[in-house]
Amino acid sequence: MRGRKKGAGLTCAPGRLPIIRIPFFLKAWSYVEPVSLRRSPSDVSGRLELRLYHNRFQLRTESARYSDGDRYFPAVSVVEHLQGFLPAAARVLLLGGGLGSLIQVMRARGHHPCCTFVEKDEAVLGWALEILGASPKLEPVCQDAESFMATNHRKFDLVFVDVFRHRTVPDFVTAPAFLRQCRDGISTEGRLALNYIVEKEQRWQAAQAAFAAVFPAHHLISARDSRILISLPAG
């Protein structure tokens, strides 16, 4: 890809995808200012940039940041809220999710479930796989979340919905049909976590009401304009 910072190379192990290897001096410099590692045009996301900042991988567009390594607030919030549940979660589905910060946060806390990672932007998915590495427990799917859920027949213990167009959550994410498909895709004791950024209060209220109609029992995590809705088992 174009725009790769000199010295930010790749290393390959037999049978594995390339893993990004960052020279020590770039890791150190990333505590001073963000270091650009990759740039790529994208028909889906516009201009993309992969950065290293404070030794954490960040995904940037012109108007938004989608990942921040194992410090990504939505992913950290979900994992901390579900810390008692995650040891029993064997299968996790990420719809969107940037560079796979949820997987990074879970790994950092000792959780290694089988993860299906759905991302429609080929460039973003490719960078995520470079960072996460190949694993029999990681299934990448280059497809949009809406069409994936429309044909999904599997059950997951945790579904994390982190789908945005820039800073806006697409309408389909909080549409009753999609939320019901997500509900049908979780196991009996499973959880759904949905990340939302509030741009207009009225739109957020409508989104929360739609979520509550499908998941009456749920928990809300709120910090500034960020909202994370987490379903609870019925009954």
Secondary structure, DSSP 8 states (H G I E B T S, - for coil): -TT--TT-EEE--TTS--EEE--HHHHHHTTTS-EEEEEEEETTTEEEEEEEETTEEEEE-SS-EEEEGGG-HHHHHHHHHTTTTGGG--EEEEEE-TTTHHHHHHHHTT---EEEEE-S-HHHHHHHHHHH---TTEEEE-S-HHHHHHH----EEEEEEE--BTTB--GGGGSHHHHHHHHHTEEEEEEEEEEEE-SSHHHHHHHHHHHHHH-SSEEEEEETTEEEEEE----
